[in-house]
Amino acid sequence: MSTPSTPSTPTVDALRVWVLEFPTDAPEADGTATWTSTTMVLVRARSGTTHGYGWTYGAPACADVITDLLAEHAVGRGAFDVPAANETMHRALRNAGRPGIGGHALSAVDIALWDLKARLLHLPLVDLLGRARPTVPVYGSGGFTTCTDQQLEAQLRRWTGEQGIPRVKIKVGESWGSREGRDLARIARARRAVGPDTELYVDANGAYTGKQAVRLAQRFEEHDVRWFEEPVSSDDLAGLARVRAACTADVAAGEYGYTLPYFAAMAPTVDCLQADATRCGGITVWLRAAALAQAHGLDLSGHCAPHVHAHAAAALPNLRHLEWFHDHVRIEDLLFDGGLDPTGGELHPGRDGAPGLGLTPRRDVLQHHTVTTASAGSP
């Protein structure tokens, strides 16, 4: 059960959870998965008349984990004690499973609690955490293997030409690495589309075998690829280290990390550690993952969900960048008022002074995309 707050401390009075379904604007695929819709689990934490929002991109079952296992450890607790709530929720998942759905659920609640705390204090979240940098660099991310050549070029030119983002990433490893020729042709096309001065990144989503990734990485150098994400499965730490030693591009992984020991094991095998606050335990644990990366002499890169990460990212001295991921940007811009602008390749979280994450759900969009909803705590 949660620890009662003192009379002078605001309490978390209730949680409400929505499962939302958003069809993609076109079929999407990477090296190892295909999808035509994206599920968001949105959490609202309430203290009096103040609301904070957090979310994860995960299975609908996250909602049941939140209401059945986690809510009792947040509701009734002092609203400023977010790390304490995170720890008790973490312990509550011991038998249900902390990695996977449990981690997604915990993360969404944690993010909502941080947003709530900052709103109660009338501060942008970045000002509550404390800035380490004035802006947050982003890279345009998409380039799905399902894109036609024309769609790929249009997306790349929108990021670089219209928005001035100087870093872009495309998916490779099509069909579990079985279409190397098309991978290479798409990289060459991407380089032509963005010109010589834009940083070009690729993400195989673990589709290649170890030796295949080493061989292809050498071909990627012809097109000045700077970032090779998940060249092999992120569970293959020896393989990541082998690719890292063999290529000039920075090798990155970590988006599937749910616990700090995972990041600690991965850190020696990559050039840049990735972490996703919507999976790893929310902003609380994401900041700890950043400190762990710094202890290994590494930068941290935020994976997807850019509006979750932006404020916390500005608090990191060792931030590399955030992923301005096409699918999640589209959803977050549709659902929320107050979205951030990536023009120039940098975000400015908190610049408008709006409290918390600075986002407010649009009621009509929320209602239209809701599949189920549930509540815990006082009405």
N, C-alpha and C positions, 0 to 999 in steps of 0.2 A: 504494500500500500504506500501511497505517497506521504511525504512528511508534511504536516500542517504548517501553514505559513504563520508568521507573526501578524498581529492586527494591522500593522502599518505597511505590510507588503502586499501588493496585488497578488491574487491567486489565479491559477488557470481554472476557469469555471466549467469549460466544456470543450470537447472536440467534435467537429463534424467532418465527415469524410465523403467525398464524391469519387465515383469511378467514371471517368470520361473516355469516350472513344472518338478519335479523330481520323477519318480516312486520309490517306496520303493524297497529294495532288497528282501523283502518277505512281505506277508500281516502282518499288525501291528494292535494291539488293546490294549486298557486298560480296566478299569472297565466300562466305559460309552461311548466309541467311537471306531470305526474301520476305517482304511484308507489304501489305496494302493498307494497313491502319496502325495507329499508335495509341496505346492506352496510357492515360495519365491518372494517377491517384492523387487527388488534391485534398489537403487537410487544412481546416480552419481551426485555429486555437483561439478561444475567447476568454477575455478577462473583463468583466463588466460590459461596457459597450465597445471595447477595443478588440479588434480582430487581427490575427497574424496568419499568414498563409505559407504553406510549404507543399512540395509535391515530389513525386518520383515518377519515372517512366518504368512501369513494371506490371506484373500480373494483377488482375482484379482481386485475387486472393489477399493482396496486401491490405485491403480495406478490412477484412475480417481479422487479420492479425492486429491491426490498430485498435479496433473496437473490443476484441475479445481478450487480448493479451497486454496491450500497451497502455490503453487509455487510463486505467486505474493508477498507473505510476506517474501520470502527468496531471490529471485532473485533481484539484485540491492542493497541489504543490504551489509554493511561491513562484510567481511567474518570472522572477529574475534568476532562478536557480537552474538554468538550462543544463549545465554539465551534470548536476545531480540527477536530473530527470533522465538524461541520456544514460547514465551509469545504471540506474535501476531498471530502465527498459532493456538495456543490454543484458542484465542478469536474468530478466524475466524470459528471455529467449533461449536460455540454456538448453532446455529440452526440445523446444520447438525448432531451433536451428537459427543461429545468428547470420551466417552467410545466406545469400539467396533472398527469398521473399521476406524473411525476417529483417534482413538488413535494409531492404528497400523501405519497408514499413517504418522502422525506427528512424530512418533518414528523413522521411517526409514529416514526421512529427517534430523532430529536432529542428528542422528548417523553419517550420511554423512557429515554434517556441522562440527562436531567435528573432524572427520577424515581429512577433508579439512584444517581446521585451523592448526592442528598439522603438516600436510605436508607443508603448507606454511611457518611454522616456523622451518621446518627441524628437528622436534622432534618426538620421539615416543609419542603416546598419554599419556602414563603413566607418562612420564617426564613433559609433559605440565600440567597434573593434579597434579603431586606431589605424590611420593610414601609414603605409610604408611607401606608397607611390601615388602620384596624382592621377594616372590613367592606367587602363588595363588593355594590353594589346590582344587582338583576336586574330584568328585565321578563318577564312571561309572554308566550310567543310560540306561536302556532298559528293558530287561526281560519281553517283551510283553506277554500278556496272550495267544497270538497265537503261541508262541514258543513251540516246542516240548521239552521234557525233555532234549534231547541231544543238541538241539540248545541253551537252557538256560544254561546248564553246560559249553558249549564251549564258550559262550559269557562271562560268569563270569570268567572263567579261563584265557581268553585272557586279561581281565582287570587286574586281580590280578597276574597271572603268567607271562605273556609276558610284560605287561606294569607297573607292580608293583603299581597299584592303590589300596590303602588300604581301600577304601569305595565303596560300590556297592548298587544299588537300582533296585528292580524289581516291576512290576505292580501286584496288587491284586484287589480284588473286581470284579472278572470276571462276565460278564453278569449281571451287576447291583447288585452285591453282592449275586447272587443266587447260587454260586458254592463254598461255604465255604470250603468244603472238599478239593477241588483242590487247593484253595488258601493256605491252611495249608500245603498240601503236597508239593507245589512248594517252600514254605518258608523253609521247612525242607530240601528239595533237595538243595536249594541255600546255606543253611548253611553248608551242607556236602561238597559242591563244593568249597567253599571259605575258609573253616577251621575256627577255633575258634578266630583268631586274626583280621580278617577283619570286619570292621563295616558293618552291614547289614541293609539296609533301605527298606521300602515298601511304595508304593503310590497307594491309592485306587481311586484317581480321583473323590472323592465324591460319590462313589458307595454304601456305607453302610448307613443304618439308624443309629441314635444316639446310641441306646442300643445295636444294633448289633456290632457297632464299639467298644464299651466298652468291650463287651464280647469277641470279637476276639482279642483285644489288650492284654488281659490277657493270651490268648493262644500264642500270638506272643512272649511273654516274655520267653517261653520255648526255643526259638531259639535266644535269645539275640538281638531282633530287636531294634535298637537304634533310628529310625526315622520313624514316621508314618505321611505320607503326605496326606492331604485332606481325612481324615478318613470319613468325611461327606461333604456335599456340602459346598463350601467356602462361600456361602451366609448364611449358618446356623451358625452364630457366637456363639449362645448359645450352639449348639451342639459341636462345636470345643472346647469351654471351658469345657464342660462336659467330653469329651474324655480326654482332657489334664489333668484334675483333677484326672482321674481314672487310668491312665497308667504311666509306667515309661519311655516309649519311648518319645522322643521329638516330639511334634505335630507341624506341619508346614503347612502353606498355604500362599497364596498371589499372585500366578502366574497370576490370572485373574484381578489383580488390575490395574486400568487405571488412578486413581487420588489419590492425597495425602489423602483426607478425607477417602477414602476406607481403606488405610493402617492404618490410625489413629484409625479407628473403629476396625480393626482386631487385632492390636498389643496386646491388653490386653488378647486375647483369645488363643495365640499361644506361643510356646517356641522359635521358630525361624521364622522370617518373610521372605517370598520369594517375589521377584519382578523380572519382566522381562522387560529389557530396550527396547525390540522390541514391547512392548505394552503400557507401562506406561507413555510414553512421551520421550523416548530416554535416552541418558546418562544424560542429564540435570536433568530430574525428578528422574531417578534411584538413583543418588547421594543424592537427597533430601529424597527419601524414606529410604536410609541408615541412614541418620541423624535422621529421625523420629524414626527408629527402635532403634538407640542408645539412644535416649531420653527416650525410654521405657525399657532400659536395655537389649535389644535384639540384637542378631547377624542378619545379612542379608545374604541370600543365593540367588545366581543368577540362574534364571530359564532358561534352554536351551540356544541356540545360544551362545556357549562358546566364540567364537572369537569376538563377539560384546562386551561381558562383561569383558574380561580378563584384559584389561588395566585399566578400571575404577575400577575393583575389587581390583587391587593392590594399589589403593588410599584409601581404606577403612580400618580404624582401627578395625571395628566390622564385618568384613567379616567372615562367616562360611566356605563357599566353593562355587564352581560353578558346575553346572550340565554338565557333559561330556556326552551329550545325543546322543545316537547311530545315530538316524536319521539325526540330524543337523550336527554332526561331519562328517558323510559320505558326506553330501552335501557340507559343507564348505571346506573339504579337496579336493573334486572333482573340485569345482569351482575356488578356489583361490590358487595361489602360496603364500608361506609365512606362512602356517599354523603352529600352536603351537604344541609342543610335550608334552603329559601328562605323560611320563615315570617317575616313582617314585611318581606319584600322585600329582605332582605340575607343574604349568605352569610358564614360565619365560618371561612375556611380556616385549618387548623392549630390550631384551638382545642382539639382533643382531643390534640394532641401527637403524632399518628401521623406517622411519617416519610414523606418524599416527597409524593406526591399523596394518600396516605392510603387508597388503594383496593386491594382484593384481589379478583381474579376468583373467582367461584363455579364450582367445577369442573363441577358438573352442568349449569349453564347454558352454560358454555363448550363442553362436549362436545355438548350438544344442538343448538347453533346453528353448529357448525363445518362448513364446506364443504370446506376444504383446510387443510393445515398444512405448514410446511417449516422447516428449521433451517440455520444457518450457524455454524461455529466448533466448539469442542470439545464433546463430548457433555455 
